[in-house]
Amino acid sequence: MTEEEINLIIGKRKSLNASVAMEFSYWPDLGVVAGTQLDSGCWTPTNEAWFKQRLIDLHSGKAYAIHQNEWGEILKRNPWGSERSRRILQHTRKAAEKFLAK
């Protein structure tokens, strides 16, 4: 997919505020998701639960387009998983990369 196509899917748009371009989106950019609980390499029940809740919140007006920097902070807070789970995932990835490099 091209960057333009991905931006369309996540609803990314630019907004001018005091002549400064700011990027907002309804869904996080893939670069922001990397290293978070949602970045497991496949679609998991955690991803599904998060997606469904975000969709419900968008439809009900509780959620809105978020600045790209805010997405990073939101996903780092990790309300749907634990810090321990995140560390296990990181170690598992490193071990897999090391194994596959052989």
ZIWOQUI-V376496 format. One record per residue. N is the residue number from 1. PSI is psi in radians with two decimals (none if undefined). Layout:
BEGIN
[[N;PSI] [N;PSI]]
END
This chain:
BEGIN
[[1;2.58] [2;2.84] [3;-0.65] [4;-0.74] [5;-0.74] [6;-0.77] [7;-0.63] [8;-0.76] [9;-0.72] [10;-0.03] [11;0.56] [12;2.37] [13;2.73] [14;2.49] [15;2.33] [16;2.17] [17;1.94] [18;0.79] [19;0.28] [20;2.19] [21;2.23] [22;2.45] [23;2.28] [24;2.66] [25;2.76] [26;-0.37] [27;2.64] [28;2.56] [29;2.61] [30;-0.63] [31;-0.53] [32;-0.57] [33;-0.50] [34;2.25] [35;0.05] [36;3.04] [37;-0.47] [38;-0.19] [39;1.34] [40;0.02] [41;-0.21] [42;2.97] [43;2.09] [44;2.97] [45;-0.56] [46;-0.78] [47;-0.78] [48;-0.79] [49;-0.77] [50;-0.80] [51;-0.84] [52;-0.76] [53;-0.72] [54;-0.75] [55;-0.77] [56;-0.80] [57;-0.65] [58;-0.79] [59;-0.56] [60;-0.10] [61;0.06] [62;-0.40] [63;2.83] [64;3.06] [65;2.43] [66;2.48] [67;2.51] [68;-0.67] [69;-0.64] [70;-0.63] [71;-0.76] [72;-0.77] [73;-0.74] [74;-0.81] [75;-0.49] [76;-0.58] [77;-0.50] [78;1.03] [79;-0.23] [80;0.15] [81;3.05] [82;2.80] [83;-0.67] [84;-0.73] [85;-0.70] [86;-0.75] [87;-0.71] [88;-0.76] [89;-0.77] [90;-0.79] [91;-0.68] [92;-0.74] [93;-0.78] [94;-0.75] [95;-0.72] [96;-0.75] [97;-0.74] [98;-0.76] [99;-0.79] [100;-0.40] [101;-0.32] [102;none]]
END
